């Protein structure tokens, strides 16, 4: 298996794209048990990273929406 970047350094799109590759590789099969387990673990970490990235985006959007009707809150906390 080739060396991959650390999961926590990946942005959403890169993590998602790699996760798709991991799923395809696991579906095709043909890997030994150790390689399959390592790939599965990488996939789990990638899925968590995607969830974290989406949750962060959701929080930022909700914060902006919560302050959208408050003209005094423009750029508060930035």
C-alpha positions, 0 to 999 in steps of 0.5 A, spaced: 500 500 500 502 506 498 503 512 503 497 516 504 497 523 507 494 524 514 487 523 515 486 529 519 490 534 514 485 532 508 479 537 506 472 534 505 473 533 498 479 529 498 477 525 504 471 524 500 474 522 494 479 517 498 473 514 501 470 512 495 477 509 493 477 505 499 470 503 498 471 500 491 477 497 493 474 493 499 468 491 494 473 488 489 476 484 494 483 480 492 487 483 498 490 480 504 486 480 511 491 485 514 491 489 508 483 489 508 483 491 515 488 497 514 484 499 508 477 498 513 480 502 518 483 508 513 476 508 511 473 509 518 477 515 519 476 518 512 468 517 514 469 521 521 473 526 517 468 528 512 463 528 518 467 533 522 468 537 516 460 537 515 459 539 522 463 544 522 460 547 516 453 546 518 455 550 525 458 556 521 452 556 517 447 556 523 451 561 526 451 566 520 443 564 519 442 566 527 445 573 526 442 574 519 436 578 522 441 582 527 444 588 524 448 589 530 451 582 530 455 583 523 462 580 524 461 579 531 467 574 533 471 575 527 
